[in-house]
Amino acid sequence: MKALLLAVSLSLIAALQAHHLLASDEEIQDVSGTWYLKAMMVDRELPEMNLESVTPMTLTTLEGGNLEAKVTMLISGQCHELKVILEKTDEPGKYTADGGEHVMYIIRSHLKDHYILYCVDELHGKSIRVVELVGRDPENNPEALEDFEKAAGARGLSTKSILIPRQSETCSPGSD
């Protein structure tokens, strides 16, 4: 479960390099603050992961261009907090975590204050791809969702399995 949570959470800060461009170092400097998970897709079924709600994610730009991400998710009735340091690489928009074990990208969306996140990881010995749309405000934006669908489709992911998670300011097991 921890590996699954890590893969999904890391993808909150990763991004898809389809017809979109990797975010520049200057843009990354502006990512500090609060972000909301607006949509998500995973390229295979994960019955053990029932994402019920998610709190806003906090990104902090650290010295040297690294990023710190914090988020809490309510999965199958349990709150899971994640704090991860994303280490900047020589490639703009590309980060690693856990000593290079996880590689992620931050890619700019065509809409202001939105990014399309992408992570290719391994879970239970199999490759898993997670794509997510994050934005500065919690409101869903149909244009941003359309941009997200195009970017995911360009990477071969089916847009039939889009999850729009419930936003929550805090994680409360058993709450609606």
C-alpha positions in Angstrom: 0.0 0.0 0.0 2.9 2.4 0.8 4.4 1.8 -2.7 1.0 2.5 -4.3 0.5 5.6 -2.2 4.0 6.8 -3.1 3.5 6.2 -6.8 0.2 8.1 -6.8 1.4 10.9 -4.6 4.6 11.4 -6.5 2.6 11.8 -9.6 1.0 14.8 -8.0 4.3 16.5 -8.7 5.2 14.7 -11.9 4.1 15.7 -15.3 3.3 14.4 -18.8 5.5 15.4 -21.7 3.1 14.9 -24.6 2.3 17.9 -26.8 3.0 20.0 -23.7 6.3 21.4 -22.7 8.4 20.7 -19.7 8.1 23.5 -17.2 11.2 25.8 -17.2 13.3 26.4 -14.1 11.8 29.9 -13.8 8.3 28.4 -13.8 9.2 25.9 -11.2 10.3 28.7 -8.9 6.6 29.8 -9.0 5.1 26.4 -8.0 5.4 27.0 -4.2 2.1 27.2 -2.5 -1.2 25.3 -2.5 -2.4 23.0 -5.3 -5.5 21.0 -5.8 -5.8 17.5 -7.4 -8.6 18.0 -10.0 -8.4 14.8 -12.0 -6.4 11.6 -12.1 -5.9 8.5 -14.3 -4.0 5.3 -13.7 -3.2 3.0 -16.6 -4.3 -0.2 -14.7 -6.9 -1.1 -12.2 -5.9 -0.8 -8.5 -8.7 -2.4 -6.5 -6.7 -1.9 -3.3 -6.8 1.9 -3.8 -10.1 3.5 -3.2 -9.3 7.2 -3.2 -12.1 8.9 -1.3 -10.8 12.4 -0.9 -7.6 14.5 -1.0 -6.5 17.5 0.8 -4.7 20.4 -0.9 -1.1 19.7 -1.7 1.6 22.0 -0.5 4.7 22.5 -2.6 7.7 24.4 -1.3 10.7 25.3 -3.4 13.9 24.4 -1.5 17.5 25.5 -1.9 19.1 24.3 -5.1 15.8 24.0 -6.9 14.5 20.9 -5.1 10.9 20.7 -4.1 9.1 19.5 -1.0 5.6 18.1 -1.5 3.1 17.4 1.3 -0.4 15.9 0.8 -2.9 13.8 2.7 -5.3 11.3 1.0 -8.2 9.4 2.4 -7.8 5.9 0.9 -10.1 3.1 1.8 -11.1 4.8 5.0 -7.6 5.6 6.2 -5.7 8.9 6.1 -2.3 8.7 4.5 0.1 11.6 4.8 3.0 11.9 2.4 5.9 14.2 2.5 8.5 13.8 -0.2 11.6 15.7 -1.4 11.9 15.9 -5.2 15.5 16.4 -6.3 16.1 18.6 -9.3 17.9 17.0 -12.2 19.8 18.7 -15.0 16.8 18.4 -17.3 14.2 21.3 -16.7 11.0 20.0 -15.2 12.4 16.6 -14.3 12.8 15.4 -10.7 13.7 12.2 -8.9 12.8 10.9 -5.4 14.2 8.1 -3.2 17.7 8.3 -4.6 16.6 8.3 -8.2 14.2 5.3 -7.8 11.3 7.5 -8.9 11.4 9.8 -11.9 8.8 12.5 -12.4 8.2 15.5 -14.7 6.4 18.8 -14.2 4.8 19.8 -17.5 2.9 23.0 -18.1 -0.7 22.9 -19.1 -2.1 25.2 -21.8 -4.1 26.9 -19.0 -2.8 29.3 -16.5 -2.3 27.9 -13.0 -2.6 24.3 -14.0 -0.1 21.5 -14.5 -0.5 18.0 -15.9 1.5 15.6 -13.8 3.0 12.3 -14.9 4.8 9.5 -13.1 6.0 6.2 -14.4 6.8 3.9 -11.5 6.8 0.3 -10.4 4.2 -1.3 -8.2 4.2 -5.0 -7.2 6.9 -5.6 -9.9 4.8 -4.1 -12.7 5.0 -0.7 -14.4 2.3 1.8 -13.5 1.6 5.2 -15.1 -0.3 7.9 -13.2 -1.4 11.2 -14.7 -3.0 14.0 -12.8 -4.3 17.5 -13.3 -3.5 20.0 -10.5 -4.6 23.6 -10.3 -4.3 26.6 -7.9 -8.0 26.6 -7.1 -10.4 23.7 -6.1 -13.0 24.5 -8.8 -13.1 22.1 -11.8 -12.4 23.8 -15.1 -13.8 22.0 -18.2 -11.0 23.5 -20.4 -8.3 22.3 -18.1 -9.9 18.8 -18.0 -10.0 18.7 -21.8 -6.3 19.7 -21.9 -5.6 16.9 -19.4 -7.5 14.3 -21.5 -5.6 15.3 -24.7 -2.2 15.1 -22.9 -3.1 11.7 -21.3 -4.4 10.3 -24.6 -1.2 11.4 -26.4 0.6 9.1 -24.0 -1.7 6.2 -24.7 -3.8 6.4 -21.6 -7.6 5.8 -21.9 -9.7 8.8 -20.9 -12.5 6.4 -19.8 -11.1 6.0 -16.3 -10.8 9.6 -15.1 -11.3 10.0 -11.4 -12.4 13.4 -10.1 -11.5 13.2 -6.4 -13.5 14.9 -3.7 -11.6 17.9 -2.2 -11.3 18.1 1.6 -9.5 20.7 3.7 -8.6 18.0 6.3 -8.5 14.2 6.3 -11.3 12.7 8.4 -11.8 8.9 8.2 -15.5 8.0 8.0 -16.6 11.5 6.9 -18.6 12.3 3.7 
